[in-house]
């Protein structure tokens, strides 16, 4: 069993580590101004095309340095892509437990929608070693996972248009965030299905990355219960500037961007 102290890291992977409109789904949902889906879709032409990149983060745990994280998007054979997240604990309790999490989703992009095709998670550490692999079969509208899972999570899951893995939701937030918007997604991963709702701040705020300052929008999950996720995104930056996981009102895992660069 995973030690309780490491649960926030797993929760973050679940985020990185949602109901959308059908077919052509994943268009930005209704905004705080109660615009219709049709009105919102008019801005789709202005959405920047997905580009490959690699980003490095400093990982903090309850305010203390804990390790490093890497998020990358890799271009495969068109129209397929892959998004990877790696978190490695190097300091404090995370270092003692030897936390190492690797997660990937292979997906395609059709009409600017991110559609998962396969997903995997590997967690290694002093007290754990788990691996799960999932397949999204869109021809049968069904997904299933195998590996180190409870029996009920190995059962097939019915897919709906617009369903995404946690890492794809991360990319969708960057794509969809607009001042004052409400974002809704359906999370399908690891045999689980959850609706995710996020509120985008009406006004930007400044975030510091090294010697650079970014004007960011704060995007906060509104239906996570005691576990809150907050993401800061900046126009023109393909990766979150900061990702914060909070538990019971306190900061738990905090990923802060160090640098990013585009890749071939």
Buried (B, 14 or more C-beta within 10 A) or exposed (E): EBEEEBBBBBBBBBBBBBBBBEEBBBBBBBBBEEBEEEEBBEBBEEEEEBEBBBBBBBBBBBEEBBBBBBBBBBBEEEEBBBBBBBBBBBBBBBBEBBBBBBBBBBBBBEEBBBBBBBBBBBBBBEEBEBBBBBBBEBEEBEBBBEBBBEEEBBEEBEBBBBBBBBBBBBBBBBBBBBEBBBBBBBBBBBBBBBEBBBBBBEEBEEBEBEEEEBEBBBBBBEEBEEBBBBBBBBEEBBBBBBBBBBBEEEBBBBBBBBEBEEEE
